[in-house]
Amino acid sequence: MRFQNKVIHWKIIINHIISAVYMSGSKTSKAASPDIREFAILKSFKINIHLPKTPIIKEIIWSPPIFICIKVNTDGAATKNPPNAVAGGIFRNDAGNCLGCFTQNLGTANAYYAELLAAILAMEFAQSKCYNHLWLETDSQLVCLAIKSSAKVPWDLSNRWHNCMFFVKSITFVYSHVYREGNTCADDLANLGLNYSLTDFVLFDSIPDSIRGGVQ
C-alpha cells in the first residue's frame, strides 16, 4: 500500500501485518523453537504453537551373545583431510571375553566402503577360525541392507562379499544394527588403524591398552 501511494493509518498497517503473519503461521505444522523470546513473538501474533516432540531417552548398551555364539562388532570410518579410511572389529563370546580384534588402514575410500570392508574382514576371519555360530553387529544400516541384498555393494568388493554371503549361509548367522554408543570398542579399533600404514591388517589377541578404558 505504501508503494502504491496510498495513505493508510499505522494501526491498520499493524492489523494487516498481524493478520498476514497469522494466516501464514497457522498453515504450518512445523514445531516451534523452545526459545522463550520466539514463544512470546508467536503468541503476540496469535499463532497456534506446535511444541517440539519430547526427546526419547534410550539406554544403549552392548549385549553379549547367547551361549556358544560368537559376536563380532564392526565399524568403519573415513576422514576427508587427509583422505583416509579405516576398519575395525572385535570378537567376543557369551561371557564378554575378547577372542580377538583387528584394525586395518584402507587408504582413500568413503565411509560406506570402510563399513562394508570391516564386515567382510570379520566374516573372513570367522571363516578362518571355523566359527559356526556368528552374530555380526554394526552401527551401519547400509551394511544391514547389503546383507539383505548385495545389489549396491561396490564392484571391487562384490566378489569377496558374495564369498562371505556364501559362507554365512552355511552356518548359524544373525546380524543386527546397534547405535554408535553401543559400538564404541569397534569404533576405537577402526580409528586405531590410522596409526598403521596402508594395507596393514593388524590382529590383536586382546584389547589394546590404548582403547581399553572405553570398551563397550
N, C-alpha and C positions, 0 to 999 in steps of 0.2 A: 504493500500500500504506500509505503514511503517513496519508493522509486516510481510509482505511478502518479506522483504529485498530489496525493490525496491527504487531506488534513484529518487526523484522527486523534481522539483523546488517548492519553497514555494508559488510562485504566482499561480502555477497550483493547489496546495492544497487549497488555498483560494477560487479559482474559483469553485473547486469541492464542497467545503462546501457551498458556496453561492447557487450553483445550486441545491444541495440536500435539503437545507432548503427551497428554493423557491418551489421546486416540492412538498414538504410535506405541506408547509404552504398554498399553493394555493388550496389544496384539501379540506381544512376545511371550514365549514360555521359558525364556532363559532365567536362570537363577540369579538373584541379586548378590552383590558382593557383601560379605559380612563386615561392612565398614559403617560405623555409626553416622558419619557425615553423609555418605551416599544414601543411607536409610532415611535420614531426615529430608534429603532432597526429593526422593521418590514420594515420601508421604506428603510433602508440600504440593506435589503435582497430582496427588490423589491416585497414584498408580498402584494397582494391586501388586503386592510384593510376593515373589516366589522365593521362598527361603532355600538356601543350598541344602543338599541332602546331608544328613548326618553321616560322618565318616564311619566306615565299617572297620572295626578293630579285629584282626585275626592273629591268632598265635601261630607263628611259623617256626617249626622245629624239624630237625632231621629225625626220621623214624627208622629203626633197624628193620631188616627183612625178617621174614618168618624163618623157622628152623630149616636148615640145610640149604637155604637160598643165599646167594652172594649178591650183594647190592653194589652197583657202581654208580657214582655220581660224576657227571662230566660237565665241563664248561669250556667255552671258547671266548676269546676276546680279540679285539683289533684296535690298534691306535692309528691315528692319522698323521701325527707329526712326532717322530718319523713313522712312516707307514710300516706296520708290523702286526703280525697275528700270532696268537699262541693258543695252545690247547692243553687241557689237563684233566685228570680224573683220579678217583680213589676207589678202591675195592674194600668192602668191609663185610664181616659176617654178622650173624644174628646177635652176637654179643657186642657189636660195635667196634670190634678189633680190626685194625688196618691189616689187610692181606697184601698190600702193595699199592703204590700210587705212581703216577707218571706225569711228565710235562714235556712239551715239545714246542720249540720255536718254529713257526711256519713261514716266516718271511712275509712278503707282501701278499695280503689276502684280506677279504672282508670278514665281518663277524659271523655271517651265516656259514661261510666256508669253514671257519675255525670251529664253530659248534658242531657241524657235521663230522669234521675230521676227528674231533675229540670222541664222538660216539663211535666212529669207525675204529679208532685205536683201542678203545675199551673193548669192543666186540672181538677184535683180532687177538687181543691179549687173553680174553676169556677163552677163546678157542684154543690158543696155545697151551692154556692151563687145564683144558678139558673140563671147564665149568659147565655142568649140565642143568643148573638151576640159576638163572641170571635175571636180575632186576636192574634195568637201566633207568636212571632218573636224571633229568636235565631241566634247566630253567629256560630252555628254548622251546616255544610252542612249534616253531618251524621244524625242528628235529622230530617232534612227535608226529607232525603231519607227514614228514618224509618217510617215517616208518610205516604209516598207513598207505602212502602212495609215493613211489620213487620217481614220479614224473618230473619233479622240479629239482632233482639232485644234479649239480653241475656235471658236465660230461666227463671231466677229468677225474671225478670221484666215483662215477657211476659203476665202474667195474668192481672196485673194492666194496662199494655199498651193496651191490647185488650179491656178492660173495658173503657179506655179513648177513644179509637177509636170508640167504640160503642156510647159513649156519644156525641162526636163531630159530628157524622153523624146525630144526632137528632136536631142539632142546626145550625145556620149560622156560619160557621167556615172557616177561612182562615189562612194560615201560610206563613211565608216569612223568608228569610235569610237576616241578616244585618251584616256589618263588625263590628269588635270588637269596633272600635272607636265610633260607634253609639249605643253601648250596655254597656256603662261604668257603669251605675247605677246597672244593673243586675250583672255585674262583681264584683262591690264593695260589693253588698249584698251577693254574693256567698263567697267572701273572708272573710266577716264578720262572716260566720259560723265557721271559725277556732277558734273563741273566745268562742264557746259553746261546751258543752260535746257531746259525741256520742249519736245519735238518737234524739237529741232535734230538734223539728220543732218549730221555733220561728217566730211568726207572729207579724208584726208591723202595726198599724193603719195609720202611717205616715212615711215618710222617716227618718231614724235615723240621728241624728245630725252629727254623725261621718263620714257620706258619703255625706251629703247634699251639700257640696262645689263642688263635681264633678258630680252632677246629670245631666244625659242626657238620 
